[in-house]
């Protein structure tokens, strides 16, 4: 079949458990149909016939996968179990069976027809006979042929199917088409980024986020925020970190598989291949110390194949004289004689080198060259247990030689060995290396699938969500999560408190993301029209697996300032502002806003005194009365003056000292993360600012007559620039 751009596809098992706020009926079990098989092909595959095509259902083997004549049976399976529990996804299933063969040295190519309508997604799976369940597999969809192509090293029942994007949400399964839109340069940059830094970073995260966005149908913007924004509203830090790490690993694996596949399929621009060859050994040298598997071996194998395909080690075919020694040499390497090596033998010998992550390309090439050279010279050495004369006599008998030939010398030996070397590198080994590339890339695609399954498992976890209203303030009140996007089934995110003031539900992390990552629980009057009426209370929350628990307390009217950080200049200024404000008034919906025109405060004592002036302080945000959690922002300008005196030894009645003055004007803004419990609240503030200021060190003296003098050459240091800082400030809850 013609080469085409490879699309790596896997299946992500996503359970779309919507919130169980509203009761739902129990779903009846799907009645399993009776399974039957009809043979559509039965025949022998051998070296003359290694390909079968029965109305688009095909098998393609090689001399490596089939060393002997083998019976192949292909059956169309009817009544196979559906892919999903609801029985909505049915598969076209075929059973491929090589008699007496369970697994292959190399890789077999299977083709199953599958026509796609507009907006449909292809899928493929194999039936694990030991567990009786369908399992995901890597596959390619060839749009030109209208077929799913599967590379595999074992045979089983394989099924293909198609679903629409809407179907993926209904049927609790997402099928991933893992193919990147990035260029080869980006994939290579991602691999090198990992090689140098030792962890997947920006380039890997971008590629992984893009691939996952297509697969999960969540959108790159949404996943990008999750992966890179530490302040994403709906999720706790553990979710953000886990997703970010997962996208980085996905990006690395997608890059590795895509590079290897593109080079193998001849889709990489020649200049890019050349550039990669030049830097590959350097990159690999840095990577091998950080990896414990063959994650980059597919790329390495593909680069080697490119070299061998243009005959980097081979020599031009020789047309030297025919001789008895050449014929004797040929007999030694024929099948059933001691020197014979099949393609499968070469595969078994070379595969461990390609899949060894501690060997770089140059080392593999050198080892291959050594092995091939030794093989070609084997006839002339002690490895030839029957000796040269035996095969010469065989040649005389087979080819009816009667005259004597030229004497055997090094020139003749080298010429004959070089011919075999050329044949191996031009005719035999390229097919072996192709199979090695497919095999190793298949292993890396499995690693990629495992990473997606790990992400699937994480996203599939059920989040238990509960609210306790111990004073029954909201008994029988209506609730709805929000904000919801267009993909959310609104009725599944709507419910009501029980009469005892409790509310409980559950949803998967993925379902929550798919619905728009709602981070508010909106409470309405019992008889409210939710579509028109405003909520009487909005509770903000963050999803942090495995559970979100909200305990509602009394409505709070304000926060009384207790104490805070004064260790640095901007922190001291905030302390001055909060002391001047004293109490922050909280509105019914939990929002607050404070504006302070001016405040001043001083500190220090003795030889170290300072003063801060705060102007135009604005603080606004929202806090949930039950959880005492929330967020806010602030901005202000500050002036700071400080004087430090370092006394010097002086005579009685005199003063001698060094005086250091600090004069700062700061413009500051920042974010506030609010948390609390037991009637106390903490503002954790992250701030950034721009400073215009300086420090001045100057000598100062007063003599016995009272005359004051300042040094003529003070040391002035510019302190201007940008800064970041943080601090914490504690408040006491004031109830109504």
N, C-alpha and C positions, 0 to 999 in steps of 0.2 A: 504494500500500500504506500501511497505517497506520503512524504513527511509533512507535518503540519504543526502549527504552534501548539505546544503542549499545555493543557490546562489541568492542574492538579486539583482533584475534587475529592472531598471527604464528606462524611456525614457527622453532623453534630447533634447529639441527642439532647433536645431541649424540651423539658416538660413545662408546658404553659399552664401552670396552676394559677387560676385567677383567684382573687380574694373570695373566701367563703363567707361573706357577710350575709348574703341572701341564701336561704336554704335551696338546695338543688336535689333533684331526684337521682337515685342510683342508676347508673347506666347498665343496661343488660349486657352480658358477656356476648362476644361475637362468636357465632357458631362456625366452627372450622369446617371447610369443605373437605371432601375426600380427595386425596392427591393421587394423580395418575401420571404416567410417563409414556410418551410415544417416541420411538426411535426415528430420527430423521437422517442419521448417517451412521454407518457402521463399516469400517474398513481398516486397512493396514497403512500406517505411515512409515516410510523408510527414507533412505538417503536420496532416492529419486523423486519422492513425493512427500513433502513435509508441510503442505498447505491444503486446507480444506475450506471450501466456501459453498454453503448450502443456503441459497436465497438470502445471503447477507449474514448468516450465522457462520462464523469462521474460526479456524484454529491455525496458527502459524508457529511451527517449531523450527529448530535448527539441529545441526549435527551435535551440538553440545547438550541440548535437552533430550535428544533421542539418539542414543548410540546404537541401538538395535531396532529391528523391525518391531513395531508395537501396534496393537489393535486400539483404535479410537472409536468410542461410541458417543454420539451426541443425541440427547433426548430432549424433547419439548415437554416441560412439566406443567400440568394443569392442576388447578385447585391448590396451589401453594399458599401457605399461610400469608396473610397481609403483613405489611411492614409495621403497622401501628396497631395499638390495642383497639382503637375504634373501628378498625377494618376499612378505613377510607383509602389507604394507599395499597393498590394491588400491583404486582410485578409481573413482567414477562420473564419467565424462569426457564433456564436451560441447564441441563446436567451434562458436564463434560467429564469423560472418564477414559483414561489411558489404562489399559489392562495391566495390573501388577505394578503400577507406578503411583506412589503417593506424593512424592515431591521431586523437584528437578534440581539439577546442578545450576542451570541457567534460568532463563525466563521464557515463558510461553505467552504469545499474544492471542487474546480472545476478542472476537468482534460480535456484538449483538445489535441488531437494528433497533433504532429508537427515533421516531419522528416527533419533533417538537412544534407545538403551536406557538403563537406569539406570547411572550411573557412567561413561557413555561421553563422550568428548571430541570435539567437531567439529573438522575440519581442512579446509583448502582450499589449492590450489596451482595454478600455471599452468605450462604446458610452454613452456620457452624453446626455440623452434624452431632457433635458431642453435647451441645447445650440446647439444640433445637431452636436457636434464635438467629435472626438476621444480624449481620455485623457489617460495619462500613468498610469500604475499600477505596484505595486511590484509583482514579480512572481518568480517561480522556474522552471528551465528546468531540467527534469529528463531524462538524456541521455539513461539510461537503458531501460526506457519505451517508449522513443521517444515521450514525451508529455510535454506540459506546464502545471504546476500546479499553481493554483491561490487560495490563501486564502482570503476570502472576508467576509464582514458583510452586504453586500447588493447585490442584483441580478440585472442584466441588460444584454445587449448584449455585449458579450466579443469576441474579435478577436485575432487571433495569426497569425504570419507571420515570414518569414526569409529573411534576406538580406545578401549580401556579404559586406566585408569591403569597396570595391570600391563603392558599391551601397549607402552606408551611406553618402558618399561625394556627389554623384550625386543627391540624393533625398532630400537633405537639412535637413535630420534628422539623429541624432546619437542615437542608442539604447544602453543603458548602462547595461552591466553585472557586477553588483557591488558585486563581491566576492573577498575577499582578499587572497593573498598567504601567508600572515603572520601567525604566530602561535598564539595559544591562549594566550601564555605568553606575546606576544607583544600587543595583544588587551587589556589584563588586565593591562599591564604597561601603555598603553595610557589612560585608564580610571583613573588609580591612579594618573598619571601625572596631569591630569586635576583637580582631586580632591584636590591635594596639592597646585597647582599653581593658580587655578582659571581660567586659559585660556588654550586652546589647544596649546601645544608646540611641541618640536621636534618629539616625538614619534607619536603624532596625525598627524602632518604634513607629516611625512614619509608614514604613512598608507593612508592618504587621497590623497597624490600625486600619490601613486601607483595605487589606485583604479581609480582615474580620468585619469591617463595615459592610462590605458586599455580602458576606456570608450571613451575617446576623440581621441584615436589613434594618440597622439602627442608624446608619448615616455616619460618615467620617467625622463630621463636626461634633456629634454627640460623643463618639468614642474618643476623639482627640481631647475633648474636655476631660473625660474620665481619666485618660492616661496621663495627662500633663498638667491638669489644674488641681492644685492641692485644695482649692476652696470650692470645688464643685458642690452645689448646694445639697443634693439629695443623699450623698454617700459619705460614710466615715472614712478615715484615713486608711484603714486596712483594705477596704474595697478599692480605693484609688491606687494604692501601692500594688495590690495583687493584679489588677487589670493592667496597669502600666508594665509590670514585669512580664506578664503573659504576652502582651503585644510585642515587647522587645524580642522575646524568644521566638515568637511566630515570625517576626520579620527576618530574623537570622535564618531560620529554617526555610522559609519561602525563598529567600535569596540564594541559598546554597542549592536547593533543588532546581530553581529556575535557571541558574547559571549552568549547572551540569546538563540540564535538558536542552537548553538552547544551543549549547556548543555541540552536543551530541546530534541534534537535529539540523545542524548547519544554519541556524537562524541568527547567530551572533556575527556582527560585523567584523570583517577580517582585522581591521585596525584595533578593535576592542580585544579580540582574541590575542593579537600580538602583544598588546599592552599587558594583558593579564598574564601571559606567559612570562613576560619580563619581570613582573613583580611577584609571581605566584610563590616561588620558593621562599622569598622574604616573608610574605604573609603567612605561609604555612609554618615557617619556623617559629613564629610568635604564637600561632594558634595551638599547636600540638601540646604545648605545656599546659593549656587551659581546658582541654577537652579530654573526656575519657571515652569517647566513642568516635565512630567514623563519620561524623556529621559533615565534614568537608570532603570526604572521599569521592563523592559523586562528581564534584567539580574537578578534582584531581584526575580521576579516571577519564573524564571527558577531554581535558587538556592533553593527556597522553594519547588518546585516540586521535585527536587532531594531528598530532605529530606523526603517529604511525600511518595514518591515512595518506599522508604525503610522502611516506617512505623515508622517514628521517634516518632510520637505521639500515634500511635495505640497500641493496646495490642493484645496478642495472643487470638485467638478465644476460648471462654469458653465452656465447655461441661457440665455445671451444670445440675441439675435436672430439668426436665420439671415441670412446675407449672402453676397453674391457673393465678398467677400474671404475669408470663412471657407472657402468651397468651393474657391477658388483656392489657399488655404493648404494645404488637405487634399490637393489634387492634387499639390502640390510634394513632399509627404512620402510619397506612395504609392510602392509598389514599382516599380522601373525608372526612377523620376525621381530628380533630383539630390539631393533632401533625404532620401531613404529610408535608414534604418539598421535592419538586422535585429538580432535579439537576439544573434546571434553577433558582429555588429559592435560592439555595446555591450560584450559580454564581452571581446573583444580589446582594447578601449580602456581598460576599467577594471581588468582583471586585474593589469596591472603595478603599479598603485597598491596593491592589497591585498597583493601578494606582496613589496612593498618594505619591508624591515625598518627603513628610516630614516624612514618616514612614520608619524605617529601617527594616531589615529582622527579627530581634528579636522581635520588637514591633508587626509586622504582625503576627508572629507565636503565640505570647502570646494572641493576640486578637482572632485569630482563635480557639485556645484551649479553651478560655473562652466561646466563642459562642457555640462551639460543646458540651462542658460540660453542659452548661445551657440547651441546647436542649435535651440532654440525660436525664437530671434530671427533665425535665418539667412535665412528667407524675406524679411525686410524689409531686408536689408543687401546689400552688394555681393557677398556670397558666392553670392547667387542670380544665376547667370550669365545666365539668360534673362530676368530682371527680372520684377517683379510683373505688368506689363501682359500678358505672355505667358500667365501662368497665369489671369489674369482672363478673357482671351479664351477659354481652354480651358474655364473654368467657364461662361461664357455659352453656349458651344456644347453642352457636356455637359448642363447643367441648364436650357437654353432660357430663359436670363434675357433679358427684353426691356426691363424698366423699369430706370431708373437707381437706384443705391443711394446711401445716405448717404455723404458724403465720408470718405475715409480720414484718420484722425487717431490720435494717440497712444493715446487711450482704446480705440479699436477694435483697434489693434495689440496692446496689453497684454492685452486681454480674450481675443483669439484665441490668443496665445502662452501665456497662463495655462492655457487649456483643454488644450493639448498637454502642457504641463508636468505637469498633474494626471494625464492619461492615462498618461504615461511612468512617473511615480512610483507610481501605483496599480496599473497593469495590466501594464507591460512590465518595468520594472527589478527588481521583487522576484524574478522568476524568474531574471534575470541574476545578481543577488547570491546567490541560493541556489546556483547553479552555481559561482560563484566560491568560495563557502564550501566546497563539496564538493571542488573542485579543490585549494584550498590545504590543506584538512584532509587530503586524500589525500597531498599532499607531506609533511606533517608526520607522518602515519602511516608513511610510508616511512622518514623519519628515525628514528622510534621503532623500526621493524623493523631498521634498520641498527645501532642501538645494541644491540638484542638479539642480532643476529648477531655483533657484536663481542664481546659477553659469551660467546656460544656458542663462538666461535673460541678465546677464552681458556680456557674450561672444557674444550674438546675437546683441548687440548694433552696430549700423552703425557708422563707423568713416568717417566723411567727410574730404577728403584730397584735398587741393588746393595749387596751386603755382601761384604767381603773378610776372610777369616779366615786370615791368612798362616801361622799356626801350626797350622791344621787342628784347633783345639780342638773345633769343632762339626761336623766332617765327618759327613754322613749324618744329622744331627739334624733333627727336624721343626720347622717354624715355622708360626706363624699371626699375622696382623695382628689387632690389637685396640685398643680395644673395638669390636665390630661391633653394628650395630643390626638390627632385625627385617627391614629391606629387603635386607640383604646376603646374597648367596649365599656361604655360609661356605666351601664347597669351592673357590671361586675365590680366596679369600684365605688358602689353606692350601697348604703345600708343604714342601720340604726342601732342606738344603744338599747340594751335590754333594760327591763324595769329595775334591775338591781344596780344599774349604773355601770355595767361592764360592756365591753365590746372586744371581740376577738375575731381575727381572720388570719389568712396565710396566703402568701404568694411567692413565686420564685423570683430570684433576683433578675432573671432575664425578662419575665413578664412585666416586672416593675419598670425595667429599662424600656421595653417595647411600648409601654403605655405613656412614655414621656418623662419617666423618673419623677413622679409626684413627690413633693416634700412637705405637703401640707395636709392636715386633716381638718376639713371645714365642717363646723357644727351648725345645724339649722334648727329652727323651732319644729316641734313635732308635726305640725300641719303646714309647714312651709312649702311653697312652690320652689324647689331647688333651682329650677331653670331661670327663675325671675328674682327671687328674694336673695338678699345678702346674708351671709353667715353671721351668726351672733358671736362666734369665736373661731379663730383660726389657730391651730396648733402646728408649729413647724417641727420637723423631725429629720433625722439622718438615719439612713439604713445602714446598720452595722450587724452583719450576721453573727449569731444565728437568730437573734430576736430583737424586736423593738418593743420596749415596755414604757408606757407613759402613765404617770400617776398624776391625776388632776388635783390641785390644791385650791385654796381660796383664791379669788381674784386678788391680784396685788395692785396696790395704788402707787408704789414707788420704791426706790432704792436709796438707802441712806449710806453715804460714803463713810468707810471705816479707816482704811489706810492703804498705802500703795508704795510702789517703787520710787525712790528718790536718788538712786545711785549715779545717775548721769544727768546731763543738762536737760534734754527733752523730757525725761521721766519726771524730773523735779517740777518742770513747768506743768505737766499734766496733774501732778499732785496739787499744785497751787489752784488749778482750774476746778478740780473736783471738790476741794475744800470750800471754794467760794460758792459753788453750786449747792452743796450740802445734800439735796435730795433730787432725784430724777423722777419726774412724774410719769407713770405708766398709764396709757390709755386702755380702754376696754378690750381692744383687739391685740394688746401687747406691744403696740408701737410707742415710741418715745422720741422726742426731739428737744435738745437743750441748746440755747444760744446765750453766750456770755460775752458782753462787750469788752470788759476789762477786769483783770485781777492781778494782784501782786503779792509776793511772799518772799521771805528772806530766811536764811539759814546760816549755819556755821557759828563760830565763836572765836574770840581771841584774835590770833593772827591769820585766820582763814574765814572770811565772811563772803556771802554771795547773795544776790537778789535776782529774782525772775519776775518779768512782767508778761502777762498773757493777754493777747488781743484777738477779738473776732473768733472765739472758740465756738465751733458748731459740732454737735454730736447727735446722730440720729440712727435709729435701728429698731429692732423688734425682739421681744423676749416672750417665750411661752410661759405662762404662769404655772403650769403644771410641771413641766420638765426643768424650768428655770434655765433653758438654753436658748440661744439666739445669736444674732449677728448685728453689727453696727459699723458705722464709719465715722471718722472725725477729721476736722481740719482746723488749723490755728496758726497764728504767728507768735513768736516769743522773742523777748530780749533778755539777755543774761549778762550779768556783770559779777565778776569775782576778783577778790584781791587776796593774794597770799604774801605774807611778810616773813622773810628769813633774817632774823637779827644777826648782826656782826658784833664782835668785841669792840667796846668803846670805853672812853674815859668817863668818869662820873660827871653827870650833867649833860652828856652827849648822846646822840642817837645815830647809829650807823646800821644800815640794813639794805637788803635787796628786796624790791617789791615787784611781784609778778601780777600783772593785770590781764584778765580775760574779758573780752568784749565780743559777744555773739548776737547776731540777729538771724533767727531761724524761721523758715516757713515749713510747716510739718503737716502731714496727712497720714492716715493709716486705717487699718481694719481692726475690728474688735470681735473676738470669739467669746461668747458668753456661756458660762456653765455654772451650775450651782446645785446645792442640796442643803437640807436641814436649815432653811431660812437664810442661807448665805450665798452670795453670788460673786463670781470672779470674772473680771474683764481681763482677758489675755490680749494684749495690744501689740500688733506689728506695725511699725511706723517707718516712714522714709521722709527725708527732708533735704532742703538746700540751705546751706549756711554761708553767711557773709560775716567774717570775723577775724580776729587776730589775738595774739598774746604778746605782751610787752614786758621784758625784763629790764629793770632800771635801778641804778644805785641811788639811794636816798640817805640824806644826813641832815642832822640838826646840831649845830655847835652849841657851846656853853652860853653864847650870847643870845641864842634863840633863832639864829639865821638858818633858813632851810635851803638846801641845795639838792637838785636832781641831776643825775649824771647826763653828760652831753651826748653820749652814744648808746642809747638803749638798744637791746636786741629785740627786734620785732619779727614775729613769725606769722605768716599768713595761715589762717585756719579755715579758709573758705573751701567749699566743696559740697558734694552730696554725701549723705549718710543713711544708714538703716539701723534700726534698733528695736528693742522690744521691752515690755514691762508688764507687770500684773498689778491689779487694783481690786481691792475687796470692798463689797457693799453688803449691807444688811437689808433683808426684805421687809418692806412695810406693807401690811395688809390693810384691807378696807374695814 
